[in-house]
Amino acid sequence: MAYISILVLVITIAVSYFTGINAGIVGISFAYLFGRFCVRLSVKQIITGFPVSTVFALMGMTFLFGIARDNGTLTNIARTIIRLANGKTIRIPFMFFLLCTLLAAMGPGPVVITALVAPIAMATAKVQNIPDLLMAISVCSGSISGGLSGISSSGIIAQTLGKEQGVENYTPVFLSCMLISSILFLLFFVLFGGIKLKDVPSAGTGGRKITYDRDQKITLAVILLTILLIAIFGFDTGSTAFLGGLVLLLLRTVDQKEAIKGIAWPTILLISGMGILINVVNLSGGISAMTALLSKAMTSKTAAPLICVIAGMMSSVSSASGVVMPTLIPTIGELSRALGSDVSMSGLLAGIVVGAHVVTASPLSTLGAMCLSSANEKTDKQKMFTQMIIIGFSSVVIASVLGGLGLFYL
């Protein structure tokens, strides 16, 4: 049943990809059918895979930042930073890279920040005569660079799953992702003509002063306080985010119905369903079998780079947070023991996290698709589509090489 359970997992991903149905719905359904009638698990055993702590943290963070998005606070932050370019066109991509890094690291994660910033970035690109491809690289790379912090939605998943395998210190993994994403940004910036950009008088904000209204000032203050409590004082992520959201509702900074709609329910459903399915796969012996297969093809030196490539290939057709990380991270404990004590679980975790996310610059993934859809009307989108696919998949290869040179082991 071990190998059949892996096949069920593959079929789940395939069905979701080709039908467009949320993988969580498919995962829950297949987990019940396979677990109940093939492995003879009880319903109680099947649903023990529900990721309670992860879902709670995601609900809180997406609730809080959904409020900031709805009342325009995050948009104003973006526009304020854009003005700092002061007409120097070559600065614009770097500004957006840093903007996305900072905002994504604060909690929303790569997908939310890309969705927020990509339209603004592409509009600015049109005015400043910057190729849309360069702006897409800036937004995707920046969102990934900061989006794996320990308090971001994606980082919470990686950190929680890694801790279950014994990786207590998540910081080196985040630093690896940030450093490799930065290197990829600089590399592609040069390759696609970024150093040839010519200055244009800045008009990205229409020359108007950016002002924050009463609701936005309050929201900004609450977000900063929430981040401080979580990052510095160790407060619980989900509980603190909900508390911050409650304060904003009490102060009438946003409509409650809109705030609740801002919670990332599709993502939460996806992660929950795949968590339940992964638990069934694990109880069926699938994780152990997958570990054995991977270990046969790996050595202590190639393990992290190879698992980076595997994660990238999987993430190109499925969700990094909902499918790839929950599938591969549970293997790192046994994989490390099988290959020897000199194989760092932290390095393996970094390989999975980096590989699963750098590929998302491809338009086959959410980040790349949002940038492509935001491109200006005169842009050759078919050409941009091809270029972004090349960037996404080559990023995985380059990241695995960088990892093999030591950047997975910071």
C-alpha positions in Angstrom: 0.0 0.0 0.0 3.0 2.3 0.5 3.6 2.8 -3.2 -0.1 2.9 -4.0 -0.4 5.8 -1.5 2.2 7.7 -3.4 0.3 7.1 -6.6 -2.8 8.4 -5.0 -0.9 11.6 -4.1 0.3 12.0 -7.7 -3.2 11.4 -9.0 -4.5 14.0 -6.5 -2.1 16.6 -7.8 -2.8 15.7 -11.4 -6.6 15.9 -11.0 -6.3 19.3 -9.3 -4.0 20.6 -12.0 -6.0 19.5 -15.0 -9.4 20.3 -13.6 -8.6 23.4 -11.7 -10.4 22.0 -8.6 -8.8 23.1 -5.3 -6.3 20.4 -4.4 -7.6 20.5 -0.8 -11.0 19.2 -1.9 -9.5 16.5 -4.0 -7.1 15.6 -1.2 -9.8 15.2 1.4 -11.9 13.1 -0.9 -9.1 10.8 -1.9 -7.8 10.6 1.7 -11.2 9.3 2.8 -11.6 6.8 0.0 -8.1 5.4 0.1 -7.7 5.6 3.9 -11.1 4.2 4.8 -11.5 1.5 2.2 -8.0 0.5 1.2 -5.9 1.0 4.4 -8.8 0.5 6.7 -8.1 3.6 8.8 -10.8 5.1 11.0 -12.2 8.6 10.2 -10.5 9.8 13.4 -7.1 8.5 12.2 -7.6 10.1 8.8 -8.5 13.6 10.1 -5.6 13.7 12.6 -3.6 15.2 9.7 -5.6 18.4 9.9 -2.9 21.1 10.5 -4.6 23.0 13.3 -1.7 25.3 14.3 -0.8 26.2 10.7 -4.4 26.9 9.7 -4.9 29.1 12.8 -1.8 31.1 12.1 -2.8 31.6 8.4 -6.3 32.6 9.3 -5.0 35.3 11.7 -2.4 36.7 9.4 -4.5 36.8 6.2 -7.3 38.4 8.3 -5.1 41.2 9.5 -3.4 41.9 6.2 -6.7 41.6 4.4 -7.9 44.6 6.4 -4.7 46.5 5.4 -5.3 45.6 1.8 -9.0 46.6 1.8 -8.5 50.0 3.3 -5.6 50.9 1.1 -2.8 50.9 3.7 -0.6 48.4 1.8 -1.1 50.2 -1.4 -0.1 53.5 0.1 3.0 51.9 1.6 3.9 50.8 -1.9 3.3 54.2 -3.5 5.4 55.9 -0.8 8.4 53.7 -1.5 8.0 54.2 -5.3 8.5 58.0 -4.8 11.9 57.3 -3.4 13.2 56.5 -6.9 13.1 60.2 -7.7 13.2 59.8 -11.5 16.1 57.3 -11.6 14.6 54.5 -13.7 17.3 52.0 -12.8 16.3 52.3 -9.2 12.7 51.3 -9.8 13.2 47.5 -10.1 15.4 47.5 -7.0 12.8 49.5 -5.1 10.1 47.0 -6.0 12.4 44.1 -5.1 13.0 45.7 -1.7 9.4 46.7 -1.3 8.1 43.2 -1.9 10.8 41.7 0.3 9.8 43.9 3.2 6.1 43.6 2.9 6.2 39.8 2.3 8.4 39.3 5.3 5.9 41.2 7.5 3.4 38.4 7.2 1.3 38.3 3.9 3.6 36.0 2.1 4.6 35.8 -1.6 1.1 35.4 -3.2 -0.6 38.2 -1.4 2.2 40.7 -2.0 2.5 39.8 -5.6 -1.2 40.2 -6.1 -1.0 43.7 -4.4 2.2 45.0 -6.0 2.2 43.5 -9.5 -0.5 45.9 -10.9 1.2 48.9 -9.4 4.6 47.7 -10.7 3.4 47.2 -14.2 1.7 50.6 -14.3 4.9 52.2 -13.2 6.9 50.2 -15.8 4.7 51.6 -18.5 5.4 55.2 -17.4 9.1 54.6 -16.8 9.7 52.6 -20.0 10.8 49.6 -18.1 10.2 46.2 -19.7 7.4 44.3 -18.0 9.6 41.2 -17.7 12.1 43.1 -15.5 9.3 44.3 -13.2 7.9 40.7 -13.1 11.4 39.5 -12.0 11.6 42.2 -9.4 8.2 41.5 -7.9 8.5 37.7 -7.9 12.0 37.6 -6.6 11.3 40.1 -3.9 8.1 38.4 -2.8 10.0 35.1 -2.5 13.0 36.7 -0.9 10.9 38.0 2.1 7.9 35.7 1.8 9.6 32.8 3.6 10.1 34.7 6.9 9.0 32.9 10.0 5.9 35.0 10.4 4.8 34.9 6.7 2.1 32.5 5.6 4.5 30.3 3.6 7.3 30.6 6.2 4.9 29.4 8.9 4.2 26.2 7.0 7.9 25.6 6.3 8.9 26.4 9.9 6.1 24.2 11.4 6.8 21.2 9.2 10.6 21.6 9.7 10.2 21.7 13.5 8.2 18.5 13.4 11.3 16.9 11.8 13.7 18.3 14.4 14.8 21.6 12.7 14.6 24.0 15.6 16.4 27.0 14.1 14.5 28.2 11.0 16.5 31.4 10.5 19.3 29.9 8.3 16.6 28.5 6.0 15.0 31.9 5.6 18.4 33.5 5.0 19.3 30.9 2.3 16.0 31.7 0.5 16.6 35.4 0.8 20.2 35.2 -0.5 19.5 32.9 -3.4 16.4 34.9 -4.4 18.6 38.1 -4.4 21.3 36.5 -6.5 18.7 35.3 -9.0 17.2 38.8 -9.2 20.5 40.4 -9.9 21.4 37.8 -12.5 18.2 38.1 -14.5 18.2 41.9 -14.1 21.5 42.0 -15.9 20.7 39.3 -18.5 17.4 41.0 -19.5 18.9 44.5 -19.9 18.3 46.1 -16.6 21.6 48.0 -16.6 20.7 49.6 -19.9 17.6 51.4 -18.5 17.4 55.1 -19.1 16.2 57.7 -16.7 12.7 59.1 -17.1 11.1 61.8 -14.9 9.3 59.9 -12.2 5.5 59.9 -12.7 4.7 56.7 -10.9 2.5 58.5 -8.5 1.4 61.3 -10.7 3.5 63.8 -8.7 1.0 63.8 -5.9 1.9 63.7 -2.2 1.0 60.4 -0.6 -1.3 60.9 2.4 -2.5 58.4 4.9 -6.0 58.9 6.2 -7.1 58.1 9.7 -7.9 54.4 9.1 -4.7 53.8 7.3 -2.5 55.4 10.0 -4.2 53.3 12.6 -3.8 50.1 10.5 -0.1 50.8 9.9 0.4 51.3 13.7 -1.4 48.1 14.5 0.5 46.1 11.9 3.8 47.3 13.2 2.8 46.6 16.8 1.6 43.1 15.8 4.9 42.3 14.0 6.9 43.6 17.0 5.0 41.4 19.4 5.4 38.3 17.2 9.0 38.8 16.0 10.6 40.3 19.1 8.5 39.1 22.1 7.5 35.7 20.8 3.7 36.2 21.0 1.6 33.5 19.2 1.2 34.4 15.5 -2.4 33.6 14.9 -3.7 34.9 18.2 -1.8 38.2 18.0 -3.0 38.7 14.4 -6.6 38.2 15.4 -6.2 40.6 18.3 -4.8 43.2 15.9 -7.7 42.6 13.5 -10.2 43.0 16.4 -8.7 46.3 17.3 -9.0 47.5 13.7 -12.6 46.4 13.6 -13.4 48.1 16.9 -11.9 51.3 15.5 -14.0 51.0 12.4 -11.1 51.0 9.9 -12.8 48.5 7.6 -16.2 46.7 7.1 -16.3 43.4 9.0 -17.8 41.5 6.1 -15.0 42.6 3.8 -12.4 41.8 6.4 -13.7 38.2 6.8 -13.7 37.8 3.1 -10.0 38.7 3.1 -9.1 35.5 4.9 -7.4 33.2 2.5 -10.0 30.5 2.6 -9.0 28.7 -0.7 -5.4 28.5 0.5 -6.5 27.3 3.9 -8.7 24.7 2.3 -5.9 23.5 0.1 -3.4 23.2 3.0 -6.0 21.5 5.2 -7.0 18.9 2.6 -3.4 18.1 1.5 -2.4 17.8 5.2 -5.1 15.2 5.7 -4.0 13.3 2.6 -0.3 13.5 3.5 -1.2 12.0 6.9 -2.9 9.1 5.2 0.1 8.6 2.9 2.4 8.6 6.0 0.2 6.1 7.8 0.2 3.9 4.7 4.0 3.9 4.7 4.3 6.2 1.7 6.6 8.7 3.3 9.1 6.0 4.3 8.9 4.5 0.8 9.5 7.9 -0.8 12.5 8.5 1.5 14.0 5.1 0.5 13.6 6.0 -3.2 15.1 9.4 -2.8 18.0 8.2 -0.7 19.1 5.6 -3.4 19.6 8.4 -5.9 21.4 10.7 -3.4 24.7 11.0 -1.7 25.5 13.2 1.2 26.8 15.9 -1.1 24.0 15.8 -3.7 21.0 15.4 -1.4 20.1 19.0 -0.8 20.7 20.1 -4.5 18.7 17.1 -5.8 15.8 17.6 -3.5 15.8 21.3 -4.5 15.2 20.2 -8.2 12.6 17.7 -7.1 10.7 20.4 -5.2 11.0 22.8 -8.1 9.6 20.3 -10.6 6.7 19.4 -8.3 6.0 23.1 -7.5 5.7 23.9 -11.3 2.4 22.0 -11.4 1.2 22.3 -7.8 1.2 24.5 -4.8 4.5 25.1 -3.0 2.8 25.6 0.4 -0.2 23.3 0.0 1.4 20.4 -1.8 5.2 20.4 -2.2 6.4 21.4 1.3 3.8 19.1 3.1 4.9 16.3 0.8 8.7 16.6 0.9 9.5 18.1 4.3 8.3 15.1 6.3 10.9 13.0 4.5 14.0 15.0 5.6 14.3 13.3 9.0 14.5 9.7 7.6 16.4 10.9 4.6 19.1 12.5 6.8 19.4 9.3 8.9 19.6 7.1 5.8 22.4 9.2 4.2 24.4 9.7 7.4 24.7 12.2 10.2 26.8 14.6 8.0 23.6 15.4 6.0 22.1 18.5 7.6 18.3 18.5 7.9 18.4 22.3 7.8 20.2 22.1 4.5 17.6 19.6 3.1 14.8 21.9 4.4 16.4 24.9 2.7 16.7 22.9 -0.5 12.9 22.1 -0.5 11.8 25.6 0.5 14.0 27.3 -2.1 13.3 24.9 -4.9 9.5 25.0 -4.3 9.4 28.8 -4.5 12.0 30.1 -7.0 10.1 28.2 -9.8 7.0 30.3 -9.1 8.3 33.0 -11.4 7.0 30.7 -14.1 3.5 31.8 -15.4 2.4 28.2 -14.7 2.6 29.2 -11.0 0.6 31.8 -9.1 3.2 34.5 -8.8 4.2 34.4 -12.5 0.6 34.2 -13.7 -0.3 37.3 -11.7 2.6 39.3 -13.1 1.8 38.2 -16.6 -1.9 39.1 -16.3 -0.9 42.5 -15.0 1.4 43.2 -18.0 0.6 46.3 -20.1 -1.6 45.9 -23.1 1.2 46.6 -25.7 3.4 43.9 -24.2 3.9 40.7 -26.3 2.4 38.4 -23.7 3.2 35.2 -25.6 6.9 36.2 -25.7 6.8 37.2 -22.0 5.1 33.9 -21.2 7.9 31.9 -22.8 10.6 34.0 -21.2 9.0 33.6 -17.7 8.8 29.8 -18.1 12.5 29.8 -18.9 13.3 32.0 -15.9 11.2 29.9 -13.6 12.8 26.5 -14.5 16.3 27.9 -14.9 16.0 29.4 -11.4 15.6 25.9 -9.9 18.7 24.7 -11.6 20.7 27.8 -10.6 19.4 27.6 -7.1 20.4 23.9 -6.8 23.9 24.7 -8.0 24.2 27.6 -5.5 22.9 25.3 -2.8 25.5 22.7 -3.7 28.2 25.4 -3.3 27.0 25.9 0.3 24.2 28.4 0.3 21.8 25.8 1.8 24.0 25.6 4.8 24.2 29.1 6.2 
